Amino acid sequence: MGATIRYDADSRLTISGIQCDCGLTHNLPTQDIYVGQGLLPRVPAYIRARGLGTHCVLVADQNTWPLAGERVEKALLDDGFTVVRCVIRRDGVMDPDERACGEVLLSIQPETEFLVAVGSGSITDTTRVNATRCKLPFVSVGTAPSMDGYTSVVAPLLLRGVKIHRTGYCPEIIVCDTDILSTAPLAMVQSGVGDVLGKYIAKADWMLGSIINGEVYCDVCGEIVTEAVQKLLANIGEIRARTEKGIRILIEALLLAGVTIMIVGHTRAVASVEHNIAHYWEMMQLLHGRHAPAHGASVGVATLLCWPLFTRFASEDLSRLDLDRIKARRLTRAQREAWMLTAFEDEAGHAIMRDNPGDFLTWEEQERRIRTAQARQEEIRRVIGMLPPYETILCAMRELGAPTTAAEMGVDAGLLNLSMHCAKDYRTRYTLFKLIDECGLEEAYLRAYPL
């Protein structure tokens, strides 16, 4: 099993030779992904080679426009392209919300043939959802190695302050000029590293989903992500210094994580409960008029918060569980609905319940999951045993100078405690947090996070 990853003479990343017997359909990426130095002047040639047309809307914000947007626009104009400029300007951070999406939508003309996103997460996702709704291809010119969404087919957005996810197109062309990426603030580099380190938890949860619920686990995607994370951990010093080598390793890890989404068609290899916690912090802060913490940095801190629960569960004796007591203490549907509205508030709570009906388990299903965990506990322990030591992750983040606590992310004790209790409820995707709850162990495991 495996895959071959290399670059051609034009700095184009290629993946070939996928060999896997997991049973899932594997789709080799058809997108053109370029990583290297001095790539901005080549953007027009990349677009012509792909045959996307000559009329575009270029999307940037007040930060990415002077950094790279102006140069990309000039290169396109000099090569005969027609460009409609859409620079989204905000007093503070630009969010991928309905206002930003509307600005892009109103910039699209009948003659528009493709879109160009110059930026990182917010710009890419705002462009992605518009490209999808208008059935137009788009090009992503990355400006920071801060997230894995360049190659994604999902757009995290904000609607009336609530975090939502919408399916969307992957860019036809992704250009990651390491000269540009190396100028990104250290905080954005830290965010990218945090996003990558969370893949350890995502992979473990995916394997648990396979054990408990028979989900199909793809070894190739798991190994692509694992090798990228291990390479990143071995080069934290280079990454902190933002050398060309370090930035290339970081952006490769982020891109390859996204590539697994294209290969198997879902985000299982790249996001799980650690992302749920990060999304919750972002969503709640925005709902209450506060600045949302950086997504990747939040994922990194949430990864550290999740890790001890995995370690503890590896030594749990599930044969001692009292199923009668668990059944007697389980929430009724009405109680769970009330909890969801308390934890996520009205609009988000109703939306999450509507999108995740599978989380209202019957006792028969809960009992099946418990008994499966009891019968296959040694397999669960082996999965957890594949994680590196907690100290390895903590030391890497400290060496990078990244945040390691919720308080550093502006998350107070009340929000932290709620996030740890409702992380299992954000989506149906199976996680260790769900297993802990279904086994009646949540109160014991989250005693440090009182409600």
Phi and psi in degrees as a GROMACS rama.xvg file:
@    title "Ramachandran Plot"
@    xaxis  label "Phi"
@    yaxis  label "Psi"
@TYPE xy
158.017  -175.465  GLY-2
-151.847  150.752  ALA-3
-104.058  125.512  THR-4
-120.124  124.599  ILE-5
-153.721  174.781  ARG-6
-115.728  145.301  TYR-7
-91.7743  -175.191  ASP-8
-66.7358  -15.5476  ALA-9
-101.019  18.949  ASP-10
68.8516  19.0581  SER-11
-89.5832  125.597  ARG-12
-76.6977  131.76  LEU-13
-127.277  144.469  THR-14
-124.82  129.857  ILE-15
-146.78  172.915  SER-16
65.1061  33.0968  GLY-17
-66.1308  123.4  ILE-18
-126.08  112.275  GLN-19
-155.719  139.78  CYS-20
-113.737  28.2414  ASP-21
-69.7058  -21.0165  CYS-22
101.005  -14.4933  GLY-23
-77.0686  153.497  LEU-24
-74.7506  127.254  THR-25
-107.41  122.797  HIS-26
-109.161  113.978  ASN-27
-65.6427  133.37  LEU-28
-57.6919  134.364  PRO-29
-102.058  -3.38487  THR-30
-72.3267  156.245  GLN-31
-95.2762  114.763  ASP-32
-115.771  118.914  ILE-33
-115.456  132.054  TYR-34
-133.947  125.124  VAL-35
167.243  -175.646  GLY-36
-91.7772  146.351  GLN-37
64.6104  38.2848  GLY-38
-91.3535  -17.1046  LEU-39
-56.2656  -43.0925  LEU-40
-64.5664  -16.7067  PRO-41
-87.3127  -5.83624  ARG-42
-55.5394  -45.7384  VAL-43
-58.3622  -40.0458  PRO-44
-65.4036  -40.1558  ALA-45
-61.2163  -40.4195  TYR-46
-69.0775  -42.6186  ILE-47
-64.1029  -39.1481  ARG-48
-62.932  -29.8012  ALA-49
-86.6078  -15.2509  ARG-50
69.0315  41.1625  GLY-51
-83.1899  -14.0016  LEU-52
115.657  -166.812  GLY-53
-129.676  -3.82667  THR-54
-111.407  121.556  HIS-55
-139.975  162.154  CYS-56
-108.169  126.065  VAL-57
-101.865  121.975  LEU-58
-108.383  128.264  VAL-59
-148.217  179.104  ALA-60
-126.056  -174.604  ASP-61
-65.4896  -19.1539  GLN-62
-92.0344  -42.8398  ASN-63
-81.8292  -18.8343  THR-64
-62.9539  -54.5787  TRP-65
-71.065  -25.0538  PRO-66
-70.4395  -45.7657  LEU-67
-145.616  -26.2109  ALA-68
-58.9558  -44.5  GLY-69
-59.9758  -43.3346  GLU-70
-67.8554  -38.8599  ARG-71
-65.3896  -43.2914  VAL-72
-60.5566  -45.0123  GLU-73
-62.0894  -43.0561  LYS-74
-61.3251  -40.5875  ALA-75
-67.9777  -44.9862  LEU-76
-63.1772  -42.4076  LEU-77
-62.93  -25.2324  ASP-78
-96.1886  9.57076  ASP-79
92.8793  9.49648  GLY-80
-80.7123  153.38  PHE-81
-100.159  125.624  THR-82
-123.894  125.962  VAL-83
-100.515  119.949  VAL-84
-87.4488  130.392  ARG-85
-128.704  94.8345  CYS-86
-102.327  114.019  VAL-87
-85.7355  117.222  ILE-88
-112.714  131.156  ARG-89
-133.9  155.055  ARG-90
-65.9497  -35.918  ASP-91
-119.048  -135.537  GLY-92
-74.8985  139.711  VAL-93
-83.814  124.432  MET-94
-101.623  148.586  ASP-95
-81.9086  67.8571  PRO-96
-108.351  -174.28  ASP-97
-63.4213  -30.4563  GLU-98
-69.0181  -46.7518  ARG-99
-63.5843  -43.1328  ALA-100
-61.8536  -37.1909  CYS-101
-66.7074  -35.9505  GLY-102
-63.1113  -41.039  GLU-103
-68.3978  -44.8934  VAL-104
-57.6479  -42.048  LEU-105
-74.9344  -11.8073  LEU-106
-86.2561  -17.1901  SER-107
-77.1249  128.792  ILE-108
-107.299  163.944  GLN-109
-55.9789  -31.2432  PRO-110
-86.8979  -3.41321  GLU-111
-62.4291  129.703  THR-112
-106.851  -25.1055  GLU-113
-161.301  165.723  PHE-114
-115.879  153.363  LEU-115
-126.218  119.748  VAL-116
-99.0592  123.056  ALA-117
-114.767  99.8881  VAL-118
164.366  -163.8  GLY-119
-113.131  -125.028  SER-120
-62.2283  -56.1891  GLY-121
-63.9732  -43.6471  SER-122
-66.1228  -44.0751  ILE-123
-61.7239  -45.0188  THR-124
-72.5497  -35.9324  ASP-125
-63.1185  -40.8805  THR-126
-70.1143  -39.9769  THR-127
-58.3291  -47.6652  ARG-128
-67.7412  -34.5073  VAL-129
-70.1227  -40.3909  ASN-130
-60.4049  -40.7242  ALA-131
-67.609  -46.5594  THR-132
-64.0661  -33.6061  ARG-133
-94.7022  2.05017  CYS-134
55.557  46.6891  LYS-135
-118.705  144.442  LEU-136
-72.0543  160.89  PRO-137
-143.632  159.73  PHE-138
-115.3  137.234  VAL-139
-112.96  122.068  SER-140
-108.735  105.506  VAL-141
-73.6718  143.769  GLY-142
-121.175  -5.86383  THR-143
-154.735  141.362  ALA-144
-86.9976  60.931  PRO-145
-108.494  -9.96291  SER-146
-162.108  165.916  MET-147
-99.2132  14.4905  ASP-148
-83.4066  -2.87442  GLY-149
-58.1309  -42.0444  TYR-150
-97.1592  12.5252  THR-151
-79.4234  162.085  SER-152
-116.903  18.602  VAL-153
-128.094  136.695  VAL-154
-113.379  109.668  ALA-155
-74.4315  124.047  PRO-156
-132.843  173.57  LEU-157
-119.1  129.459  LEU-158
-126.774  112  LEU-159
52.2074  39.4148  ARG-160
83.2191  -3.44128  GLY-161
-98.9468  133.937  VAL-162
-72.6461  123.067  LYS-163
-127.036  163.352  ILE-164
-126.814  132.041  HIS-165
-127.406  136.554  ARG-166
-67.5462  150.667  THR-167
-159.788  178.421  GLY-168
-77.1  146.751  TYR-169
-80.8392  144.848  CYS-170
-57.5739  142.879  PRO-171
-68.6724  -32.3912  GLU-172
-134.648  133.449  ILE-173
-123.444  124.804  ILE-174
-119.461  117.12  VAL-175
-117.986  93.196  CYS-176
-82.1353  112.463  ASP-177
-66.2075  -21.83  THR-178
-63.8525  -38.5425  ASP-179
-75.4092  -47.543  ILE-180
-59.9722  -33.2954  LEU-181
-68.1846  -16.4528  SER-182
-88.6476  -3.74853  THR-183
-62.3832  144.119  ALA-184
-57.3664  149.719  PRO-185
-56.2457  -34.3429  LEU-186
-60.0392  -34.7935  ALA-187
-74.8295  -33.8959  MET-188
-65.2096  -44.6128  VAL-189
-58.6003  -38.7124  GLN-190
-63.2509  -43.1674  SER-191
-62.0557  -42.3745  GLY-192
-64.071  -42.381  VAL-193
-59.2178  -41.6411  GLY-194
-62.0034  -40.1603  ASP-195
-69.3954  -43.5126  VAL-196
-63.4468  -27.9787  LEU-197
-64.0816  -15.4982  GLY-198
-65.0915  -25.2829  LYS-199
-60.188  -45.7716  TYR-200
-67.4381  -41.8016  ILE-201
-59.8695  -44.1006  ALA-202
-64.1573  -44.2972  LYS-203
-61.4977  -43.1013  ALA-204
-65.3761  -37.5874  ASP-205
-61.7695  -43.0213  TRP-206
-67.1383  -35.5304  MET-207
-65.4312  -39.1961  LEU-208
-60.9578  -34.275  GLY-209
-67.6218  -42.3137  SER-210
-67.5363  -46.7287  ILE-211
-83.433  -41.8578  ILE-212
-116.675  5.35035  ASN-213
72.4214  19.4639  GLY-214
-59.3996  147.236  GLU-215
-81.8262  120.938  VAL-216
-100.957  131.472  TYR-217
-99.0641  113.224  CYS-218
-62.9278  -38.1455  ASP-219
-63.2606  -48.4425  VAL-220
-64.2123  -39.9333  CYS-221
-60.142  -41.7763  GLY-222
-74.8578  -35.6111  GLU-223
-57.1698  -46.6018  ILE-224
-68.4695  -44.9001  VAL-225
-60.7141  -45.8753  THR-226
-63.1512  -38.1259  GLU-227
-66.112  -40.6  ALA-228
-68.0604  -41.5126  VAL-229
-63.2248  -39.9136  GLN-230
-64.028  -39.7969  LYS-231
-62.6742  -46.565  LEU-232
-60.2574  -32.2584  LEU-233
-77.6378  -6.14298  ALA-234
-132.887  34.1146  ASN-235
-61.3587  -38.7135  ILE-236
-61.2681  -43.6984  GLY-237
-63.5697  -37.9607  GLU-238
-68.7281  -43.6788  ILE-239
-62.018  -38.235  ARG-240
-74.4687  -8.68903  ALA-241
54.6631  42.5492  ARG-242
-72.9784  164.731  THR-243
-59.6811  -40.9315  GLU-244
-62.8115  -47.8875  LYS-245
-63.2068  -44.5261  GLY-246
-66.7682  -37.1746  ILE-247
-62.9834  -43.8912  ARG-248
-62.1326  -41.6762  ILE-249
-66.9006  -48.8218  LEU-250
-67.4551  -33.1233  ILE-251
-61.7661  -44.005  GLU-252
-60.8022  -43.0678  ALA-253
-66.7756  -42.7143  LEU-254
-66.3274  -43.5886  LEU-255
-66.5325  -35.1796  LEU-256
-58.6427  -45.4254  ALA-257
-65.8974  -33.7607  GLY-258
-60.9918  -35.1976  VAL-259
-61.2463  -30.4975  THR-260
-62.9261  -42.5186  ILE-261
-68.0767  -35.8704  MET-262
-65.2862  -46.2192  ILE-263
-110.397  -6.11641  VAL-264
83.9824  12.9917  GLY-265
-152.625  172.839  HIS-266
-101.021  19.6029  THR-267
-58.7716  -35.6835  ARG-268
-76.199  -11.0418  ALA-269
-123.655  -10.8864  VAL-270
-151.243  133.985  ALA-271
-149.756  -136.215  SER-272
-64.3482  -30.3128  VAL-273
-64.5564  -34.0724  GLU-274
-72.8201  -34.7698  HIS-275
-58.1127  -44.726  ASN-276
-63.5657  -45.6203  ILE-277
-62.3566  -44.4069  ALA-278
-60.8601  -38.8709  HIS-279
-63.3186  -44.9988  TYR-280
-59.0003  -46.4523  TRP-281
-61.2397  -47.5613  GLU-282
-64.0426  -46.8267  MET-283
-68.2034  -38.5946  MET-284
-63.158  -42.8712  GLN-285
-67.6601  -39.638  LEU-286
-60.2429  -29.6535  LEU-287
-103.881  20.0386  HIS-288
74.5583  20.6087  GLY-289
-108.82  158.193  ARG-290
-67.95  131.679  HIS-291
-76.5935  139.074  ALA-292
-69.3542  159.162  PRO-293
-60.859  133.007  ALA-294
-60.5714  -53.6031  HIS-295
-63.3883  -39.8012  GLY-296
-63.0768  -38.7942  ALA-297
-62.9818  -40.0495  SER-298
-62.155  -41.1417  VAL-299
-61.6733  -45.195  GLY-300
-66.3842  -42.4677  VAL-301
-62.8483  -33.8632  ALA-302
-60.9935  -43.912  THR-303
-63.1514  -36.3999  LEU-304
-68.3176  -36.2202  LEU-305
-74.0222  -33.8116  CYS-306
-53.6052  -47.7747  TRP-307
-62.4446  -27.5294  PRO-308
-69.5766  -37.6391  LEU-309
-62.6742  -47.6486  PHE-310
-59.7243  -43.4895  THR-311
-65.6595  -41.4528  ARG-312
-64.1571  -28.4351  PHE-313
-61.3538  -24.6941  ALA-314
-102.99  6.68897  SER-315
-72.3945  143.536  GLU-316
-104.228  96.3729  ASP-317
-72.8011  -15.2593  LEU-318
-66.0904  -18.3294  SER-319
-86.7183  -2.34281  ARG-320
-63.2926  138.654  LEU-321
-100.15  97.7936  ASP-322
-65.218  -33.5677  LEU-323
-63.5804  -41.402  ASP-324
-67.5805  -41.2072  ARG-325
-61.0457  -43.9869  ILE-326
-63.0155  -41.57  LYS-327
-67.2016  -28.5874  ALA-328
-97.1898  -4.49547  ARG-329
-68.9637  149.524  ARG-330
-71.5196  142.538  LEU-331
-74.6044  169.494  THR-332
-60.0563  -43.3106  ARG-333
-63.051  -39.5826  ALA-334
-66.2022  -40.3666  GLN-335
-68.4821  -39.254  ARG-336
-61.117  -42.3288  GLU-337
-63.7521  -39.2283  ALA-338
-63.563  -43.3228  TRP-339
-61.9196  -39.944  MET-340
-72.5966  -27.5987  LEU-341
-73.1128  -45.4406  THR-342
-73.0357  -42.0233  ALA-343
-107.651  -4.40774  PHE-344
69.1076  172.297  GLU-345
-59.2185  -60.2009  ASP-346
-66.0001  -48.1551  GLU-347
-66.7934  -39.7003  ALA-348
-60.2759  -47.1921  GLY-349
-64.0326  -40.2233  HIS-350
-64.3857  -43.0782  ALA-351
-66.0852  -42.5863  ILE-352
-64.3243  -38.312  MET-353
-64.96  -39.0549  ARG-354
-82.6899  -13.2006  ASP-355
-132.316  59.71  ASN-356
-63.8093  -22.9492  PRO-357
-66.9931  -10.3176  GLY-358
-80.5267  -8.58051  ASP-359
-89.7547  85.105  PHE-360
-77.2192  144.501  LEU-361
-76.5581  160.861  THR-362
-62.9532  -35.0232  TRP-363
-61.0675  -41.0278  GLU-364
-70.5992  -40.9971  GLU-365
-62.161  -42.9307  GLN-366
-62.9546  -40.4735  GLU-367
-59.4134  -43.3052  ARG-368
-64.6153  -42.0775  ARG-369
-62.0728  -47.8533  ILE-370
-66.6365  -33.6531  ARG-371
-64.7318  -43.5734  THR-372
-62.6267  -39.609  ALA-373
-63.454  -44.2787  GLN-374
-71.0357  -26.1604  ALA-375
-118.959  31.2932  ARG-376
-62.8426  -35.1598  GLN-377
-64.8839  -36.4113  GLU-378
-65.3784  -40.4504  GLU-379
-61.4616  -43.1132  ILE-380
-61.9417  -37.6782  ARG-381
-66.1986  -38.8941  ARG-382
-61.0213  -47.8715  VAL-383
-65.6217  -35.1268  ILE-384
-65.8988  -15.8535  GLY-385
-77.1278  -16.5712  MET-386
-69.3282  141.87  LEU-387
-67.9871  166.929  PRO-388
-59.7731  144.887  PRO-389
-52.2971  -41.0141  TYR-390
-61.5726  -30.2678  GLU-391
-62.3394  -43.9557  THR-392
-70.5607  -44.4232  ILE-393
-61.3046  -45.3001  LEU-394
-64.049  -38.0959  CYS-395
-63.1327  -43.2286  ALA-396
-68.0358  -37.1853  MET-397
-67.5201  -40.8251  ARG-398
-60.7734  -35.0516  GLU-399
-76.385  -15.452  LEU-400
77.9902  19.9797  GLY-401
-81.9182  156.482  ALA-402
-60.3046  145.507  PRO-403
-127.765  -1.16187  THR-404
-130.549  155.885  THR-405
-63.047  -36.1366  ALA-406
-59.3895  -37.4956  ALA-407
-65.8866  -19.9079  GLU-408
-91.9819  4.67864  MET-409
79.3352  18.7131  GLY-410
-98.5052  118.058  VAL-411
-81.3447  174.954  ASP-412
-61.636  -39.1823  ALA-413
-63.3569  -45.7182  GLY-414
-66.9922  -39.975  LEU-415
-60.2427  -47.792  LEU-416
-62.5281  -44.012  ASN-417
-61.3181  -42.5004  LEU-418
-63.1172  -36.1366  SER-419
-69.8735  -31.8242  MET-420
-81.2316  -30.6223  HIS-421
-104.816  4.85192  CYS-422
-59.0797  -33.4477  ALA-423
-69.1805  -19.127  LYS-424
-97.1807  -3.31441  ASP-425
-69.9889  -32.5469  TYR-426
-156.611  164.467  ARG-427
-69.0581  -23.5212  THR-428
-45.2028  130.886  ARG-429
-75.0736  137.622  TYR-430
-141.998  166.569  THR-431
-60.6512  -35.0801  LEU-432
-60.6393  -38.2995  PHE-433
-65.5797  -42.7709  LYS-434
-61.9961  -42.677  LEU-435
-59.7156  -44.9755  ILE-436
-66.0531  -45.3982  ASP-437
-65.472  -25.7537  GLU-438
-87.0173  5.75761  CYS-439
72.5539  24.4795  GLY-440
-108.029  -0.639335  LEU-441
-59.3585  -44.0503  GLU-442
-58.5521  -43.7753  GLU-443
-67.6082  -40.587  ALA-444
-75.406  -28.8367  TYR-445
-108.234  26.3426  LEU-446
-61.7884  -27.4765  ARG-447
-74.7131  -5.91039  ALA-448
-124.588  70.2366  TYR-449
-66.9011  139.786  PRO-450
